């Protein structure tokens, strides 16, 4: 390991040209775009763990101690923030792999709330403001997995007044500003506006001329945009460990010892609380004052420090920081520890720790987008599929969705009414992945000869041909995903029957498969 010098620890201030001045200042603006190496996760991290918040709202006047909605929120996430006595917001972004999508997380919250006497309102959305507004205007459970502006648009303007009343009860400078801003809601009513969508549709420039920053703040709330990040309640126990290094670290081998020293006490704290880690949040403060943030969603609640360290190192191997590290901070989102009941009859399955380590190693080797479970896409595109995270618990038996009417007894009963097809022959297509490029001679728009350079592949004159069958689509997404092809089934002179297709975009022929 190279020992850093004094010049490495105290780099000189770079020269800033007039062209770069604005880009250097934009990072300090409230609504300016964040720099590429800021504390936000990278694009692939955001795709795997996008922000997700839930809000629980109790009826006004509920006087239970402790509040039931606060107890439920604390059981699901340590990142909990109170808004008055009746509302609480929790960060559920780390529960994606443990529980499922936003709809499943909302259903689990509703199931937990069904046991309490108070009738709680529950909402799940991509922003805190949207989740709070949905609990104010919608009873029961409401999940907004899409754009938050469209989800809160039908709500009445009175939802903003209740939103501000919760903040005014907390006190502080923000509450004082919102109290002064609440008077602007009457102006919106005099303009004939009735819903949040009407406020969101107002031109921002004209609204700023008439109401200033107060009007723009109300419009941001009407669109479900957060004005401030979530500040966890100090009364909720958090599992956080941080270490400031004496010398910067620029490689993974010494970093593994630091991670082990931080994860050992966290694992012990989780064991004492009978909890497991549902998500790992790693913040690396770099020597250039930037923060390299990573979020790992775990498939099951686990607390083995060796497994957690291995997962973090494999993730950093695929997404290394840009420079040396000064401060290391690890925060764990806890979840109830799992109880495993083994069976004497079924074959033992690998533990979640083993599967998580295996998938992480394969992801670091071949890439995260090339490992997982294939899932068909809702498209006519040939071989249209995507890779999802491998989760053995999500696989359902094939007989789960079987219609009772298709059982063996009913099929015998209905076979008298349906024509029986006996001795029917079927053709099997043995497809090539990837399709094999071939040379095809065409006369009058039909293939007449197929030539290929590979040994053992079919070729020769086309004796019979059926087609073309044309399919096309995704032309609206650009040339990278669009397809336009003509398929032919051809019987060749060598006795083989194959499927050809002509790529009309690239003007090339391919051998798609052989029919047996």
C-alpha positions in Angstrom: 0.0 0.0 0.0 1.3 3.4 -0.9 1.7 5.8 2.1 0.2 9.1 1.2 2.3 12.2 1.4 1.5 15.6 2.7 0.7 16.8 -0.8 -1.8 14.1 -1.2 -3.6 15.1 2.0 -3.6 18.8 1.3 -4.2 19.1 -2.5 -3.9 22.5 -4.0 -7.0 24.5 -4.9 -7.7 24.0 -8.7 -7.9 27.0 -11.0 -11.5 27.8 -11.9 -12.1 29.3 -15.4 -15.0 31.7 -16.0 -16.8 28.9 -17.9 -16.6 26.6 -14.9 -17.6 29.2 -12.3 -21.3 28.6 -12.7 -21.0 24.8 -12.6 -19.0 25.1 -9.4 -21.6 27.4 -7.7 -24.6 25.3 -8.9 -24.0 22.6 -6.3 -24.8 25.1 -3.5 -28.1 26.3 -5.0 -31.3 24.9 -3.3 -32.8 23.6 -6.5 -29.7 23.2 -8.6 -28.6 20.0 -10.2 -26.3 17.8 -8.1 -22.8 17.1 -9.3 -21.9 13.7 -10.7 -19.8 12.7 -7.7 -22.1 14.1 -5.0 -23.6 12.2 -2.2 -26.4 10.8 -4.3 -26.1 7.2 -5.4 -25.3 6.4 -8.9 -27.8 5.5 -11.6 -27.7 1.8 -11.1 -28.0 2.2 -7.3 -31.1 4.4 -7.8 -32.6 1.8 -10.0 -32.2 -0.9 -7.4 -33.2 1.2 -4.4 -35.2 4.2 -5.4 -36.5 6.4 -2.6 -39.8 5.2 -1.1 -41.7 6.7 1.9 -44.8 5.6 3.8 -47.0 7.8 6.0 -49.3 6.6 8.8 -52.0 9.0 10.0 -54.1 8.5 13.1 -57.6 10.1 13.6 -57.6 13.5 15.3 -58.1 13.2 19.0 -56.6 9.7 19.5 -55.0 9.6 22.9 -53.3 6.2 23.1 -49.8 6.0 24.7 -47.6 5.2 22.9 -49.3 6.2 19.7 -50.1 3.1 17.6 -49.0 4.5 14.3 -45.6 5.5 15.8 -45.1 2.0 17.2 -45.9 0.4 13.8 -43.6 2.8 12.0 -40.7 2.0 14.4 -41.2 -1.7 13.8 -40.7 -1.3 10.0 -37.9 1.3 9.8 -35.5 3.2 12.1 -35.8 6.3 9.9 -39.0 7.7 11.3 -40.0 11.4 11.5 -43.0 12.7 13.4 -45.2 15.5 12.0 -47.5 16.6 14.8 -49.3 14.1 17.0 -51.3 12.4 14.3 -48.8 11.8 11.4 -45.6 9.9 11.1 -43.4 9.3 8.0 -41.0 6.4 7.6 -38.4 5.6 5.0 -39.2 2.2 3.5 -36.8 2.4 0.6 -34.6 -0.4 2.0 -37.5 -3.0 2.3 -37.7 -3.7 -1.5 -36.0 -7.0 -1.6 -37.3 -8.1 1.8 -41.0 -7.4 1.4 -41.5 -6.6 -2.3 -42.8 -3.6 -4.3 -44.6 -0.6 -3.0 -48.0 -2.3 -3.1 -46.7 -5.2 -1.0 -45.1 -2.9 1.5 -48.4 -1.0 1.8 -50.3 -4.3 2.3 -47.8 -5.3 5.1 -48.3 -1.9 6.8 -52.1 -2.3 6.6 -51.9 -5.8 8.0 -49.9 -4.5 11.0 -52.3 -1.6 11.5 -55.3 -3.9 11.5 -54.5 -5.1 15.0 -54.8 -1.6 16.6 -58.1 0.0 17.6 -57.5 3.2 15.8 -58.4 3.4 12.1 -55.1 4.4 10.5 -54.7 6.0 7.1 -51.7 4.6 5.2 -50.0 5.9 2.0 -46.9 4.8 0.2 -45.3 7.2 -2.4 -41.9 8.3 -3.8 -41.8 11.5 -1.7 -42.7 12.4 1.9 -45.0 15.2 0.9 -47.0 13.0 -1.5 -47.4 10.3 1.1 -48.6 12.8 3.7 -51.0 14.5 1.4 -52.5 11.1 0.4 -53.2 10.2 4.0 -54.9 13.5 4.5 -57.2 13.2 1.5 -57.7 9.4 1.1 -59.0 7.0 3.7 -57.6 3.5 4.0 -54.6 2.4 2.0 -53.3 4.3 -1.0 -50.2 3.4 -3.0 -48.7 5.8 -5.6 -46.0 3.9 -7.4 -46.0 6.2 -10.4 -45.5 10.0 -10.6 -46.4 11.7 -7.4 -47.8 14.8 -9.1 -50.6 12.8 -10.8 -51.4 10.9 -7.6 -52.0 14.0 -5.5 -53.6 16.1 -8.3 -57.3 15.2 -7.5 -56.9 16.1 -3.8 -58.7 19.3 -2.6 -56.9 22.4 -1.5 -57.9 21.8 2.1 -55.3 19.0 2.1 -52.6 21.6 2.0 -54.1 23.4 5.0 -54.1 20.2 7.0 -50.5 19.6 5.9 -49.4 23.0 7.2 -51.3 22.5 10.5 -49.1 19.5 11.2 -46.0 21.5 10.6 -47.2 24.5 12.7 -47.7 22.1 15.7 -44.0 21.2 15.5 -42.8 24.8 15.8 -39.6 26.2 14.5 -38.7 28.5 11.6 -40.2 26.3 9.0 -43.5 26.2 10.8 -43.5 30.0 11.1 -43.0 30.3 7.3 -45.8 27.8 6.5 -48.2 29.6 8.9 -47.6 32.8 7.0 -48.0 31.0 3.7 -51.3 29.4 4.6 -53.1 32.7 4.0 -52.4 32.3 0.3 -54.8 29.3 0.1 -57.7 31.7 0.3 -56.3 33.5 -2.7 -56.3 30.3 -4.7 -60.0 29.8 -3.8 -60.9 33.3 -5.0 -59.1 32.4 -8.3 -61.5 29.5 -8.7 -58.9 26.7 -8.0 -60.3 23.7 -6.2 -57.6 20.9 -6.4 -53.9 20.5 -6.1 -53.7 19.7 -9.8 -55.1 23.2 -10.5 -52.3 24.8 -8.4 -49.6 22.6 -10.0 -50.7 23.6 -13.5 -50.2 27.4 -12.9 -47.3 29.0 -14.8 -44.4 29.2 -12.3 -43.2 32.6 -13.6 -46.6 34.3 -13.3 -47.2 32.7 -9.9 -43.9 34.1 -8.7 -44.7 37.6 -9.9 -48.0 37.6 -7.9 -47.1 35.6 -4.7 -43.3 35.5 -4.7 -41.5 32.5 -3.1 -44.6 31.7 -1.0 -46.6 30.8 -4.1 -43.8 28.7 -5.5 -43.5 26.8 -2.2 -47.2 26.0 -2.3 -47.0 24.9 -5.9 -44.1 22.6 -5.0 -46.1 21.0 -2.2 -49.1 20.7 -4.6 -46.8 18.7 -6.9 -45.7 16.4 -4.1 -42.1 17.7 -4.1 -40.1 17.5 -0.8 -38.7 20.8 0.6 -36.4 19.1 3.1 -35.0 15.6 3.6 -36.3 13.2 6.2 -34.8 13.9 9.7 -35.0 10.7 11.8 -36.6 11.1 15.2 -34.0 11.0 18.0 -36.1 8.7 20.1 -35.8 5.8 17.6 -32.8 3.5 18.1 -30.5 3.6 15.0 -27.8 1.1 14.1 -25.0 3.4 12.9 -21.3 3.1 13.2 -18.7 5.6 11.9 -14.9 5.8 11.8 -12.6 8.7 10.9 -9.4 7.3 9.5 -6.0 8.6 10.4 -4.7 8.0 6.9 -6.8 7.8 3.7 -7.4 4.4 2.2 -7.4 3.9 -1.5 -7.8 0.1 -1.8 -10.3 -2.6 -0.7 -7.9 -4.8 1.3 -7.3 -2.3 4.1 -10.9 -1.1 3.9 -12.1 -4.7 4.6 -10.6 -4.4 8.1 -12.3 -1.1 8.8 -15.7 -2.6 7.6 -15.1 -5.6 9.9 -14.5 -3.3 12.9 -17.7 -1.4 12.2 -19.9 -4.4 11.4 -19.0 -6.5 14.5 -20.6 -4.1 17.0 -23.6 -3.5 14.7 -24.1 -7.3 14.5 -24.0 -7.6 18.3 -26.5 -4.7 18.6 -28.9 -6.4 16.1 -28.6 -9.7 18.0 -29.5 -8.0 21.3 -32.5 -6.4 19.7 -33.5 -9.6 17.9 -33.2 -7.9 14.6 -31.6 -8.5 11.2 -30.3 -6.2 8.5 -32.8 -5.5 5.7 -30.6 -2.9 4.0 -27.1 -1.6 4.3 -26.3 2.1 3.8 -22.6 2.8 3.2 -21.3 6.4 3.1 -17.6 6.9 2.2 -16.3 10.4 2.7 -13.6 11.0 0.2 -10.5 13.2 0.4 -12.0 15.6 -2.2 -14.9 16.3 0.2 -17.4 14.3 -1.8 -19.4 11.3 -0.6 -19.6 7.9 -2.3 -22.9 6.4 -1.2 -24.1 2.9 -1.7 -27.3 1.2 -0.6 -27.6 -2.6 -0.6 -31.0 -4.2 -0.2 -30.7 -7.7 1.2 -33.0 -10.6 0.2 -33.6 -11.6 3.9 -32.9 -10.2 7.3 -29.4 -11.3 8.3 -26.8 -10.2 10.8 -23.6 -12.2 10.1 -20.8 -9.6 10.0 -18.7 -11.7 7.7 -21.5 -12.0 5.1 -22.3 -8.3 5.4 -18.7 -7.4 4.9 -18.4 -9.6 1.9 -21.4 -8.1 0.3 -20.1 -4.6 0.8 -16.7 -5.4 -0.6 -18.2 -7.1 -3.7 -20.4 -4.1 -4.3 -17.5 -1.7 -3.9 -15.5 -3.9 -6.3 -18.1 -3.2 -9.0 -18.7 0.5 -8.0 -15.3 1.7 -6.6 -15.0 5.2 -5.2 -13.2 7.8 -7.3 -10.4 8.6 -4.8 -9.1 7.8 -1.3 -11.4 7.5 1.7 -11.3 9.6 4.9 -14.5 8.6 6.8 -16.5 5.4 6.7 -20.1 5.3 7.9 -22.4 2.3 8.0 -26.1 2.4 8.8 -28.4 -0.7 9.0 -32.1 -0.7 8.4 -33.3 -3.3 10.8 -36.1 -5.8 10.3 -37.5 -8.6 12.6 -35.2 -11.6 12.6 -36.4 -14.5 10.6 -37.4 -17.8 12.2 -36.4 -20.9 10.1 -38.2 -24.2 10.5 -36.5 -27.0 8.7 -38.3 -29.9 7.3 -37.5 -33.6 7.6 -39.0 -34.4 4.2 -38.1 -31.5 1.8 -34.6 -31.0 0.5 -32.7 -28.3 2.4 -32.4 -25.0 0.5 -29.3 -22.8 0.6 -29.4 -20.1 3.3 -30.2 -16.5 2.2 -26.7 -15.6 3.3 -25.2 -18.1 0.9 -27.5 -17.1 -2.0 -26.8 -13.4 -1.4 -23.0 -13.9 -1.4 -23.2 -16.1 -4.5 -25.3 -13.6 -6.5 -23.1 -10.8 -5.4 -20.0 -12.6 -6.6 -21.6 -13.4 -9.9 -22.8 -9.8 -10.2 -19.3 -8.5 -9.6 -17.9 -11.0 -12.2 -20.4 -10.6 -15.1 -22.4 -7.5 -14.2 -25.5 -6.9 -12.2 -27.7 -6.7 -15.3 -26.6 -10.2 -16.4 -27.6 -12.2 -13.4 -31.1 -13.0 -12.0 -34.3 -14.6 -13.0 -35.6 -14.1 -16.6 -39.1 -12.6 -16.8 -41.1 -12.2 -20.0 -42.0 -8.7 -21.2 -45.4 -7.7 -22.4 -44.3 -7.3 -26.0 -44.4 -9.0 -29.4 -40.6 -8.6 -29.7 -38.9 -11.9 -30.3 -37.0 -13.1 -27.2 -38.3 -10.1 -25.2 -37.4 -10.6 -21.6 -35.7 -8.9 -18.7 -33.6 -9.9 -15.8 -35.0 -9.5 -12.3 -33.4 -10.2 -9.0 -33.2 -13.9 -8.1 -35.6 -14.6 -5.2 -36.4 -18.3 -4.6 -39.2 -17.5 -2.2 -41.1 -15.7 -4.9 -41.5 -18.7 -7.1 -45.0 -20.1 -7.0 -45.9 -23.7 -7.7 -47.3 -24.4 -11.1 -50.6 -25.7 -9.7 -51.3 -22.5 -7.7 -53.2 -20.8 -10.5 -54.7 -23.9 -12.0 -58.4 -23.6 -12.9 -60.5 -26.3 -11.2 -62.4 -26.7 -14.4 -59.2 -28.0 -16.1 -58.7 -30.9 -13.7 -58.5 -34.4 -15.0 -62.1 -35.2 -14.0 -63.6 -32.2 -15.7 -61.5 -32.7 -18.8 -62.9 -36.2 -19.2 -66.4 -34.8 -18.8 -66.0 -32.1 -21.4 -64.1 -34.2 -23.9 -67.3 -35.5 -25.3 -68.3 -32.0 -26.4 -64.9 -31.1 -27.9 -63.5 -32.6 -31.1 -60.8 -35.1 -30.4 -57.5 -34.7 -32.3 -55.6 -38.0 -32.5 -52.2 -38.7 -33.9 -51.4 -35.0 -34.3 -47.8 -34.1 -35.2 -46.1 -31.1 -33.8 -43.0 -29.3 -35.0 -40.3 -28.2 -32.6 -38.2 -25.1 -33.3 -34.6 -25.4 -32.1 -33.7 -21.8 -31.9 -30.2 -20.4 -32.1 -29.1 -17.8 -29.5 -27.8 -15.7 -31.1 -29.3 -16.0 -34.6 -26.8 -17.1 -37.2 -26.0 -14.7 -40.1 -26.6 -16.3 -43.5 -26.5 -15.3 -47.1 -29.9 -15.6 -48.9 -30.5 -15.2 -52.6 -34.0 -13.7 -53.3 -36.0 -13.8 -56.4 -39.4 -11.9 -56.7 -39.3 -11.3 -53.0 -38.9 -14.9 -52.0 -35.8 -16.8 -50.8 -34.4 -19.2 -53.3 -31.0 -20.2 -51.9 -29.4 -20.2 -48.4 -25.6 -20.2 -48.0 -23.7 -20.4 -44.7 -20.1 -20.6 -43.7 -20.4 -22.8 -40.6 -20.1 -26.6 -40.8 -23.0 -28.7 -39.8 -25.5 -25.9 -40.6 -28.3 -26.3 -43.1 -28.0 -24.8 -46.6 -28.9 -25.2 -50.2 -31.7 -24.5 -52.6 -35.1 -23.6 -51.2 -37.6 -26.2 -52.4 -40.6 -24.9 -50.5 -41.1 -21.6 -48.5 -44.0 -20.2 -46.5 -44.2 -16.6 -45.5 -43.5 -13.9 -45.0 -44.8 -13.2 -41.5 -44.0 -9.6 -40.7 -43.7 -8.2 -37.1 -42.5 -4.8 -36.1 -42.6 -2.5 -33.1 -40.9 -0.1 -30.7 -40.3 2.3 -33.6 -41.3 5.1 -31.2 -38.4 4.3 -28.9 -35.6 4.8 -31.4 -33.5 2.6 -33.6 -31.8 0.8 -30.7 -34.9 -1.1 -29.5 -37.0 -1.0 -32.7 -37.5 -4.2 -34.7 -38.9 -4.9 -38.2 -38.5 -8.4 -39.6 -40.0 -10.9 -42.1 -40.0 -14.6 -41.0 -39.9 -17.5 -43.5 -40.2 -21.3 -43.0 -38.1 -22.9 -45.7 -37.5 -26.5 -46.7 -34.0 -26.8 -48.2 -32.5 -29.3 -50.7 -30.4 -31.0 -48.0 -33.6 -32.2 -46.3 -33.7 -29.7 -43.4 -36.5 -27.3 -42.5 -35.4 -24.0 -41.0 -36.8 -20.7 -40.0 -35.3 -17.6 -41.6 -35.9 -14.0 -40.9 -35.0 -10.8 -42.8 -34.1 -7.8 -40.6 -35.6 -5.0 -42.6 -33.8 -2.3 -40.7 -30.3 -3.7 -41.2 -31.2 -5.4 -44.5 -29.6 -8.7 -43.3 -30.8 -12.4 -43.2 -30.5 -14.7 -40.2 -31.1 -18.3 -39.4 -33.4 -18.2 -36.4 -33.8 -22.0 -35.9 -34.3 -25.5 -37.2 -37.6 -27.3 -37.3 -37.6 -30.9 -36.2 
